[in-house]
Amino acid sequence: MTTLAILSVAFGLQLPRSSTGHVREKLARIDFAGAAMLVISVFTLLLGLDRGGNVAWADRYTAAALAASAVFLLAFAAVELRWAREPFAPKRIIANRALLASYLCNLFSSAAAITLVFHISLYLQAVRGASASDVGLILLPTIFGGVTGSLATGLIMQSTGQYYVLTIAVFTLMLVGNTTVAVVTGAGSYSLLGLIIGSASNNIGYGSGITSTLVSLVANAGAEDQAVATAVSYLFRSLGSVIGLSVGTTLTQDFLRKSLRAHLSGGNVDEIVKRVRESLEYLEQLEPAVREKVIRAYEDGLQAAFWFTVALSAATVVVSFFIKEKQLGG
């Protein structure tokens, strides 16, 4: 697939002739400082979240990593606003209220969608004992849902020339889907059909919403800023995916560690905690009674992650009300 994409761009993309300036001048236009600040900020944030879930939130290295993340984020903002010649996130784009709502929708919805699918896979394998191939089959409707939702949304917007109400509706569908998954994976209420419907609804809403918010950005940015506005949307989507997944995983691991230490006794508790978090195959090596406690601990931890995606989806719906409608095709 990657090779096909490369060939498509190489032979199908027609670009205007580039400027003939010196390479040094072209390199000077690249926002290396902003990129470095953003990468370091995200890296230290993920490091702090990971260490907080694995070691302790009161640990000094955890606090240092989270503090460093905030400092480098402020540094990134300073570089973008004051010094970058051609910033990744120009002030006129980020501060544009007509665009900000779409960016936040991208951030929250990407965090919710990616986190949900990842933890559904973990739930099916750790709690329900499904194989990797079984998980793939169960998630097929989710994949088709995303593609179908995106295509249908494009056709609807082409037909109506509007996207505001449609965006709110599809993100509400996403919220309903995530809530359904959280409910049907709770203790004593498991439903495979409900899980499939909820997961598919999540991806239909996500695929549709990403399409409609992208159209909103293009419609409101104006011809001059369309390219930059679109690029910034991918920045928010990437950040949402990475940070959302990291926080969801941290919640799961934190609940898992606390639950196992509360319900297991003996000197090998820490070893069990370590091994079971490293590989699900370790579950098969445990005694039945211990294995059952570990599975229940996983179930509790995953519930925290699922309800986290519900909160993210709810935030997406709220923000979507602030998207600015602009008639298309006119």
C-alpha positions as CSV (number, residue, x, y, z in Angstrom):
1,M,0.0,0.0,0.0
2,T,2.8,2.4,0.8
3,T,4.5,1.6,-2.5
4,L,1.2,2.3,-4.3
5,A,0.9,5.6,-2.6
6,I,4.5,6.6,-3.5
7,L,3.9,5.7,-7.2
8,S,0.6,7.6,-7.2
9,V,2.2,10.8,-5.9
10,A,5.3,10.4,-8.2
11,F,3.3,10.0,-11.4
12,G,0.0,11.6,-10.7
13,L,0.7,14.7,-8.7
14,Q,1.4,17.8,-10.8
15,L,3.0,20.7,-9.0
16,P,4.0,24.1,-10.2
17,R,7.7,24.8,-10.7
18,S,9.5,25.5,-7.5
19,S,11.4,28.7,-6.8
20,T,15.1,28.8,-7.8
21,G,16.4,30.2,-4.5
22,H,19.4,28.8,-2.7
23,V,19.0,25.7,-0.6
24,R,20.1,27.6,2.5
25,E,17.3,30.1,2.0
26,K,14.7,27.3,1.6
27,L,16.0,25.6,4.8
28,A,15.8,28.9,6.7
29,R,12.0,28.9,6.0
30,I,11.5,25.6,7.8
31,D,10.4,25.9,11.4
32,F,13.0,23.6,13.0
33,A,12.8,25.3,16.4
34,G,9.0,24.9,16.6
35,A,9.2,21.3,15.5
36,A,11.8,20.5,18.2
37,M,9.8,22.2,20.9
38,L,6.7,20.4,20.0
39,V,8.4,17.0,19.7
40,I,10.1,17.4,23.1
41,S,6.8,18.6,24.7
42,V,4.9,15.6,23.5
43,F,7.7,13.2,24.3
44,T,8.0,14.4,27.9
45,L,4.3,14.4,28.3
46,L,4.1,10.7,27.2
47,L,7.1,9.9,29.4
48,G,5.4,11.4,32.4
49,L,2.1,9.7,31.7
50,D,3.8,6.3,31.3
51,R,5.9,6.7,34.4
52,G,2.9,7.9,36.4
53,G,0.9,4.8,35.5
54,N,3.8,2.4,35.9
55,V,5.7,3.8,38.9
56,A,3.8,6.5,40.8
57,W,2.2,9.9,40.2
58,A,4.1,11.3,43.1
59,D,7.5,10.2,41.8
60,R,9.8,13.1,41.2
61,Y,10.8,12.0,37.7
62,T,7.1,11.8,36.8
63,A,6.5,15.4,38.0
64,A,9.7,16.6,36.3
65,A,8.6,15.1,33.0
66,L,5.1,16.6,33.1
67,A,6.6,20.0,34.2
68,A,9.1,19.8,31.3
69,S,6.2,19.1,28.9
70,A,4.4,22.3,30.0
71,V,7.6,24.4,29.7
72,F,8.4,23.1,26.2
73,L,4.8,23.6,25.1
74,L,5.0,27.3,26.2
75,A,8.3,27.5,24.3
76,F,6.6,26.1,21.2
77,A,3.9,28.8,21.5
78,A,6.6,31.5,21.9
79,V,8.5,30.3,18.8
80,E,5.3,30.1,16.7
81,L,4.1,33.5,17.8
82,R,7.3,35.5,17.8
83,W,10.3,34.0,15.9
84,A,9.3,31.4,13.3
85,R,9.5,32.8,9.8
86,E,6.9,30.3,8.5
87,P,5.4,28.7,11.7
88,F,3.6,25.3,11.7
89,A,0.7,26.9,13.5
90,P,0.4,30.6,12.6
91,K,-1.5,32.8,15.1
92,R,-4.0,33.9,12.5
93,I,-4.9,30.2,12.0
94,I,-4.9,29.0,15.6
95,A,-6.7,32.1,17.0
96,N,-9.3,32.1,14.3
97,R,-12.5,31.2,16.1
98,A,-14.1,29.9,12.9
99,L,-11.4,27.3,12.7
100,L,-10.6,26.6,16.4
101,A,-13.8,24.6,17.0
102,S,-13.0,22.3,14.1
103,Y,-9.4,21.8,15.4
104,L,-10.7,20.9,18.9
105,C,-13.2,18.5,17.3
106,N,-10.3,16.8,15.5
107,L,-8.3,16.6,18.7
108,F,-11.0,15.1,20.9
109,S,-12.6,12.8,18.3
110,S,-9.2,11.4,17.2
111,A,-8.3,10.7,20.9
112,A,-11.6,9.0,21.5
113,A,-11.7,6.9,18.3
114,I,-8.1,5.6,18.4
115,T,-8.3,4.9,22.2
116,L,-11.6,3.0,21.8
117,V,-10.5,0.7,19.0
118,F,-7.2,-0.1,20.8
119,H,-8.8,-1.0,24.1
120,I,-11.6,-3.0,22.4
121,S,-8.9,-5.2,21.0
122,L,-7.2,-5.5,24.4
123,Y,-10.6,-6.2,26.1
124,L,-11.5,-9.0,23.6
125,Q,-8.1,-10.7,24.1
126,A,-7.5,-10.2,27.8
127,V,-11.1,-10.5,29.2
128,R,-12.9,-12.6,26.5
129,G,-10.0,-14.8,25.5
130,A,-10.4,-14.0,21.7
131,S,-7.5,-14.6,19.3
132,A,-5.9,-11.8,17.3
133,S,-7.7,-13.1,14.1
134,D,-11.1,-13.2,16.0
135,V,-10.5,-9.6,17.0
136,G,-9.8,-8.6,13.4
137,L,-13.1,-10.2,12.2
138,I,-15.0,-8.5,15.0
139,L,-13.6,-5.1,14.1
140,L,-14.3,-5.4,10.4
141,P,-17.7,-3.6,10.7
142,T,-15.8,-0.8,12.5
143,I,-13.4,-0.4,9.5
144,F,-16.2,-0.4,7.0
145,G,-18.2,2.0,9.2
146,G,-15.4,4.7,9.0
147,V,-15.1,4.4,5.2
148,T,-18.9,4.4,4.7
149,G,-19.5,7.3,7.0
150,S,-16.9,9.5,5.4
151,L,-18.2,8.8,1.9
152,A,-21.9,9.3,2.9
153,T,-21.0,12.6,4.6
154,G,-19.3,13.9,1.5
155,L,-22.3,13.1,-0.6
156,I,-24.7,14.7,1.8
157,M,-22.7,17.9,2.0
158,Q,-22.4,18.0,-1.8
159,S,-26.2,17.7,-2.0
160,T,-27.2,20.1,0.7
161,G,-24.3,22.5,0.7
162,Q,-24.3,22.5,4.6
163,Y,-22.3,20.8,7.3
164,Y,-23.2,22.3,10.7
165,V,-26.1,20.1,11.8
166,L,-24.6,17.1,10.1
167,T,-21.3,17.5,12.1
168,I,-23.2,17.7,15.4
169,A,-25.3,14.6,14.4
170,V,-22.4,12.4,13.5
171,F,-20.4,13.3,16.6
172,T,-23.5,12.6,18.7
173,L,-23.6,9.2,17.0
174,M,-20.0,8.7,18.0
175,L,-20.9,9.5,21.6
176,V,-23.7,7.0,21.6
177,G,-21.4,4.4,20.1
178,N,-18.7,4.9,22.8
179,T,-21.3,4.9,25.6
180,T,-22.7,1.6,24.2
181,V,-19.3,0.0,24.3
182,A,-18.6,1.2,27.8
183,V,-22.0,-0.2,29.0
184,V,-21.8,-3.6,27.3
185,T,-18.3,-4.3,28.4
186,G,-19.1,-3.7,32.1
187,A,-19.3,-6.6,34.6
188,G,-22.3,-8.8,34.0
189,S,-23.5,-6.9,30.9
190,Y,-21.4,-8.2,28.1
191,S,-22.9,-8.2,24.6
192,L,-20.8,-9.0,21.5
193,L,-23.5,-7.5,19.3
194,G,-23.7,-4.4,21.3
195,L,-19.9,-4.1,21.2
196,I,-19.9,-4.4,17.4
197,I,-22.7,-1.9,17.0
198,G,-21.1,0.5,19.4
199,S,-17.7,0.2,17.8
200,A,-19.1,0.7,14.3
201,S,-21.1,3.7,15.4
202,N,-18.0,5.2,16.9
203,N,-16.1,4.9,13.6
204,I,-19.0,6.0,11.4
205,G,-19.2,9.2,13.6
206,Y,-15.5,9.7,13.5
207,G,-15.0,9.2,9.8
208,S,-18.0,11.4,9.1
209,G,-17.0,14.1,11.5
210,I,-13.4,14.3,10.3
211,T,-14.7,14.8,6.8
212,S,-17.2,17.5,7.7
213,T,-14.8,19.4,9.9
214,L,-12.2,19.4,7.1
215,V,-14.7,20.9,4.8
216,S,-15.5,23.5,7.5
217,L,-11.9,24.4,7.7
218,V,-11.5,24.8,4.0
219,A,-14.7,26.8,3.7
220,N,-13.7,29.2,6.5
221,A,-9.9,29.5,6.0
222,G,-10.1,31.3,2.6
223,A,-8.0,30.5,-0.4
224,E,-4.8,31.9,1.0
225,D,-4.8,29.8,4.2
226,Q,-6.4,26.6,3.1
227,A,-3.2,24.6,2.9
228,V,-1.9,25.8,6.3
229,A,-5.3,25.3,7.9
230,T,-5.5,21.8,6.6
231,A,-2.0,21.0,7.8
232,V,-2.8,22.3,11.3
233,S,-5.8,20.0,11.4
234,Y,-3.6,17.0,10.9
235,L,-1.4,18.3,13.7
236,F,-4.4,18.3,16.1
237,R,-5.5,14.8,14.9
238,S,-2.0,13.4,15.5
239,L,-1.7,14.9,18.9
240,G,-5.2,13.7,19.8
241,S,-4.4,10.1,18.8
242,V,-1.1,10.0,20.6
243,I,-2.1,11.7,23.8
244,G,-5.5,10.0,24.0
245,L,-4.1,6.6,23.6
246,S,-1.4,7.3,26.1
247,V,-3.8,8.6,28.7
248,G,-6.2,5.6,28.1
249,T,-3.4,3.1,28.5
250,T,-2.2,4.9,31.6
251,L,-5.7,4.7,33.1
252,T,-5.9,0.9,32.3
253,Q,-2.5,0.1,33.7
254,D,-3.0,2.2,36.8
255,F,-6.3,0.4,37.6
256,L,-4.8,-2.9,36.8
257,R,-1.8,-2.4,39.1
258,K,-3.9,-1.2,42.0
259,S,-6.5,-3.9,41.6
260,L,-4.0,-6.7,41.5
261,R,-2.1,-5.5,44.5
262,A,-5.5,-5.3,46.4
263,H,-6.7,-8.8,45.5
264,L,-3.5,-10.8,45.2
265,S,-1.4,-11.8,48.1
266,G,2.1,-13.2,48.4
267,G,5.6,-12.1,47.6
268,N,5.2,-12.6,43.8
269,V,2.5,-10.0,43.4
270,D,4.8,-7.4,41.8
271,E,6.2,-10.1,39.4
272,I,2.6,-11.1,38.3
273,V,1.8,-7.4,37.8
274,K,4.9,-6.9,35.7
275,R,4.5,-10.1,33.6
276,V,0.8,-9.8,32.9
277,R,1.2,-6.2,31.7
278,E,4.1,-7.2,29.4
279,S,2.2,-10.1,27.6
280,L,-1.3,-11.4,27.6
281,E,0.1,-14.9,27.0
282,Y,1.3,-15.0,30.6
283,L,-2.4,-15.3,31.7
284,E,-2.3,-19.0,30.5
285,Q,0.6,-19.7,32.9
286,L,-1.4,-18.6,36.0
287,E,-3.5,-20.8,38.3
288,P,-7.2,-20.6,37.5
289,A,-8.1,-18.7,40.6
290,V,-5.3,-16.2,40.1
291,R,-6.1,-15.9,36.4
292,E,-9.7,-15.0,37.1
293,K,-8.6,-12.2,39.5
294,V,-6.2,-10.8,36.8
295,I,-9.0,-10.9,34.2
296,R,-11.4,-9.1,36.5
297,A,-8.7,-6.5,37.2
298,Y,-8.2,-6.0,33.4
299,E,-11.9,-5.6,33.0
300,D,-12.0,-2.8,35.6
301,G,-9.0,-1.1,34.1
302,L,-10.5,-1.2,30.6
303,Q,-13.8,0.2,31.9
304,A,-11.8,3.3,33.0
305,A,-10.4,3.7,29.4
306,F,-13.8,3.2,27.8
307,W,-15.5,5.8,30.0
308,F,-12.6,8.1,29.2
309,T,-13.5,7.8,25.5
310,V,-17.1,8.7,26.4
311,A,-15.9,11.9,28.1
312,L,-13.8,12.7,25.0
313,S,-16.7,12.1,22.7
314,A,-19.0,14.3,24.9
315,A,-16.4,17.1,24.6
316,T,-16.4,16.7,20.9
317,V,-20.1,17.1,20.7
318,V,-20.0,20.2,22.9
319,V,-17.3,21.8,20.8
320,S,-19.0,21.0,17.5
321,F,-21.8,23.4,18.4
322,F,-19.3,26.3,17.9
323,I,-18.4,25.4,14.4
324,K,-19.2,28.2,12.0
325,E,-21.6,27.3,9.1
326,K,-20.7,28.7,5.7
327,Q,-22.8,27.8,2.6
328,L,-20.9,25.5,0.3
329,G,-20.8,26.0,-3.5
330,G,-21.7,29.6,-3.3
